[in-house]
Amino acid sequence: MELYKLTLISILNRKTFAIFAILLVALPFALPYMTPWESKPSLLEPARAQMAWVLLWTTAISWLLFQGATIGDRWSSQGLLEYFKTLGVSRPKQLLQIWLSCFTVFAGMILITFVISTFTAMPGDAVEARHWLVTNLQYVMLFFLVVAPLLTLAISLGTRFNGAAAYAVTIGIALYGLFGISYLEVFLADNKNAFLNLVYLVSPHYHLSDLTSRLVFKLGSVPWGELGRIAGYLGGLGLLTTGISYQLYREGK
Amino acid sequence: MKKETLISSLFIVAGLGLAANGVFSLTSAEQLHHNRNPFAIQQSAYGKLFARLSETTVDRVWHLGVEQIVPHYMSGIEHGEESQAEISIDPVPGANDHREVVARSEKDKAAALAANAPTGLDKGKRWIQGRVIAQHTRTNPNSLNQQHLNTVYKDIERLLLRSFKMDPTHYGAYDSYHLFLTTYNFGGNPAHTEQARRIAAVAMSAVRNENEDPEPWLTAAAAGMNLYLMDAAPYMEKSETIPLDILTKYRGQIGYCLAKFDELQARSEKEGNWERLSMDRQMEIAERSRFVSRTFKQFDVMIARAESRGSVEAPEGEVAETTGESKE
């Protein structure tokens, strides 16, 4: 686990994680007071949970994927991965250790969001409170299924190309899956073109993992059957991304 | 094939299988569609904030594109209002049309100058304001051509729609969009009237579950009034009597909205929420409430008249007044 330790210490030494961690803690409490809550104080708690999740997504896209891409690039360019190869650390193990070091820090951030969203915005009604807790757990799981494979991809692309290109490709895929597909849907509303419809079907529908509206509007948890279907789909995408990432991974440039 | 490569290939194949199965399963259950509201911003607390913030953007595009003057929030001068030019530093001479100095006695001027003597901070802020005005003052002697103007109208409609989606219960977002759609000079057309009906229905249904904030019920009442005016318009144009069922339907709907407003406003005062609003906001809401209530009272008169005569007269005078006031 030497590569894991080295990467983790490197991330901690950079300290940029601390900026995001502070924002993750402070903004969910501060920003709801910028909304017109005065005439409706019940807006505050859902707004807190909503901001906690929006910030976690922002951190994943802006910090986590960037870390993966630059670390992959740096370790590969500096010959560090070749060195670990000579020590007998195989490619899957190298990829796993780098991934784990980034995710160790990020897991703390997920925990911050989960705690803020679950325990500082919990509805008073017992039934709603149970739904709230379950929804947050479901959200964590779906979020993980989207973000974890994308991090693997960012690392692998970083080892093969440079950090900027690896980051651009990964956030491009993430943003397309979260937001871009809705524009394609509008375009396809009155368009029967088979090719474009196929593009739509094979697009990564990451937006399915966004359960924010279930929290903000207190819609209750996702039915388990439905959750299984979404998790199966996102898990499949995750396996595919991980498999491709391994093929892209290179020890040296 | 190496073991590792085999495993990654298995990942790819298994992932493809799972994802394909998921896509078909989700497509057949109509679950694949994007909800078009990422992170639930629309209609959330932040949606309400964005709806209010976008008023400034709409205002800027309107003044720069349609009226072709510097927006009032930048210049600090309202329509028909004289500037503070005589007691302040004139940032850009000729930047404002209302800048003629009102004749005053020298004594009054001196008193005004003494009372409003700008501090260093004021001077600094006005200097920056002057640069902002210069940045946006039109120097092109030609105005926008019709095609360009149509593009601006389209932009404004897009902004108004976005703002309405952010918070359909916000009076400013709903009513300015409604007015834009139904005022022909600003880009309205018969197709837009249908859109106006739709947004009124959306605004009313968005308010339905509101049990804390009284203000959205005034938006619903305004939407009800707009729907009534649209339903009554064909009869008024032909100078025919408005059917009693239209009058009673809207009296019921608008009356319910106003009753809910009164109930929630009383509760808001009791719980201390009302006190948190600024005096300006309180006065604005109270004034709007008075206006809607005054208009609403005419339904009783019209219905009583209709019932006593067995037919209903078109309330043209009242409608004209209502439309005129709501445009302000």
HADDOCK unambig.tbl for C-alpha pairs under 7 A between the chains (distance, minus, plus):
assign (segid A and resid 35 and name CA) (segid B and resid 45 and name CA) 5.72 0.50 0.50
assign (segid A and resid 35 and name CA) (segid B and resid 46 and name CA) 5.91 0.50 0.50
assign (segid A and resid 35 and name CA) (segid B and resid 48 and name CA) 6.93 0.50 0.50
assign (segid A and resid 35 and name CA) (segid B and resid 49 and name CA) 5.15 0.50 0.50
assign (segid A and resid 36 and name CA) (segid B and resid 48 and name CA) 6.86 0.50 0.50
assign (segid A and resid 36 and name CA) (segid B and resid 49 and name CA) 6.29 0.50 0.50
assign (segid A and resid 38 and name CA) (segid B and resid 273 and name CA) 6.21 0.50 0.50
assign (segid A and resid 38 and name CA) (segid B and resid 276 and name CA) 5.70 0.50 0.50
assign (segid A and resid 38 and name CA) (segid B and resid 277 and name CA) 6.33 0.50 0.50
assign (segid A and resid 39 and name CA) (segid B and resid 213 and name CA) 5.56 0.50 0.50
assign (segid A and resid 39 and name CA) (segid B and resid 273 and name CA) 5.25 0.50 0.50
assign (segid A and resid 39 and name CA) (segid B and resid 274 and name CA) 6.30 0.50 0.50
assign (segid A and resid 39 and name CA) (segid B and resid 277 and name CA) 6.93 0.50 0.50
assign (segid A and resid 40 and name CA) (segid B and resid 212 and name CA) 6.04 0.50 0.50
assign (segid A and resid 40 and name CA) (segid B and resid 213 and name CA) 5.39 0.50 0.50
assign (segid A and resid 43 and name CA) (segid B and resid 45 and name CA) 5.90 0.50 0.50
assign (segid A and resid 47 and name CA) (segid B and resid 45 and name CA) 6.00 0.50 0.50
assign (segid A and resid 54 and name CA) (segid B and resid 39 and name CA) 6.66 0.50 0.50
assign (segid A and resid 182 and name CA) (segid B and resid 34 and name CA) 5.50 0.50 0.50
assign (segid A and resid 182 and name CA) (segid B and resid 36 and name CA) 6.04 0.50 0.50
assign (segid A and resid 201 and name CA) (segid B and resid 23 and name CA) 6.90 0.50 0.50
assign (segid A and resid 207 and name CA) (segid B and resid 34 and name CA) 6.63 0.50 0.50
assign (segid A and resid 210 and name CA) (segid B and resid 39 and name CA) 6.50 0.50 0.50
assign (segid A and resid 212 and name CA) (segid B and resid 39 and name CA) 5.09 0.50 0.50
assign (segid A and resid 212 and name CA) (segid B and resid 40 and name CA) 5.77 0.50 0.50
assign (segid A and resid 213 and name CA) (segid B and resid 39 and name CA) 6.36 0.50 0.50
assign (segid A and resid 213 and name CA) (segid B and resid 40 and name CA) 4.61 0.50 0.50
assign (segid A and resid 216 and name CA) (segid B and resid 40 and name CA) 6.89 0.50 0.50
assign (segid A and resid 216 and name CA) (segid B and resid 44 and name CA) 6.83 0.50 0.50
assign (segid A and resid 229 and name CA) (segid B and resid 22 and name CA) 6.21 0.50 0.50
assign (segid A and resid 230 and name CA) (segid B and resid 22 and name CA) 6.97 0.50 0.50
assign (segid A and resid 232 and name CA) (segid B and resid 18 and name CA) 6.31 0.50 0.50
assign (segid A and resid 232 and name CA) (segid B and resid 22 and name CA) 6.30 0.50 0.50
assign (segid A and resid 233 and name CA) (segid B and resid 18 and name CA) 5.91 0.50 0.50
assign (segid A and resid 233 and name CA) (segid B and resid 19 and name CA) 4.56 0.50 0.50
assign (segid A and resid 233 and name CA) (segid B and resid 22 and name CA) 4.37 0.50 0.50
assign (segid A and resid 233 and name CA) (segid B and resid 23 and name CA) 6.77 0.50 0.50
assign (segid A and resid 234 and name CA) (segid B and resid 19 and name CA) 6.91 0.50 0.50
assign (segid A and resid 236 and name CA) (segid B and resid 14 and name CA) 6.91 0.50 0.50
assign (segid A and resid 236 and name CA) (segid B and resid 15 and name CA) 3.90 0.50 0.50
assign (segid A and resid 236 and name CA) (segid B and resid 16 and name CA) 6.28 0.50 0.50
assign (segid A and resid 236 and name CA) (segid B and resid 18 and name CA) 4.54 0.50 0.50
assign (segid A and resid 236 and name CA) (segid B and resid 19 and name CA) 4.53 0.50 0.50
assign (segid A and resid 237 and name CA) (segid B and resid 15 and name CA) 5.66 0.50 0.50
assign (segid A and resid 237 and name CA) (segid B and resid 19 and name CA) 5.60 0.50 0.50
assign (segid A and resid 238 and name CA) (segid B and resid 15 and name CA) 6.92 0.50 0.50
assign (segid A and resid 239 and name CA) (segid B and resid 11 and name CA) 5.28 0.50 0.50
assign (segid A and resid 239 and name CA) (segid B and resid 12 and name CA) 6.24 0.50 0.50
assign (segid A and resid 239 and name CA) (segid B and resid 15 and name CA) 4.62 0.50 0.50
assign (segid A and resid 240 and name CA) (segid B and resid 11 and name CA) 5.90 0.50 0.50
assign (segid A and resid 240 and name CA) (segid B and resid 12 and name CA) 4.31 0.50 0.50
assign (segid A and resid 240 and name CA) (segid B and resid 15 and name CA) 4.37 0.50 0.50
assign (segid A and resid 240 and name CA) (segid B and resid 16 and name CA) 6.11 0.50 0.50
assign (segid A and resid 243 and name CA) (segid B and resid 8 and name CA) 4.44 0.50 0.50
assign (segid A and resid 243 and name CA) (segid B and resid 9 and name CA) 6.26 0.50 0.50
assign (segid A and resid 243 and name CA) (segid B and resid 11 and name CA) 5.03 0.50 0.50
assign (segid A and resid 243 and name CA) (segid B and resid 12 and name CA) 4.98 0.50 0.50
assign (segid A and resid 244 and name CA) (segid B and resid 12 and name CA) 6.73 0.50 0.50
assign (segid A and resid 246 and name CA) (segid B and resid 8 and name CA) 6.43 0.50 0.50
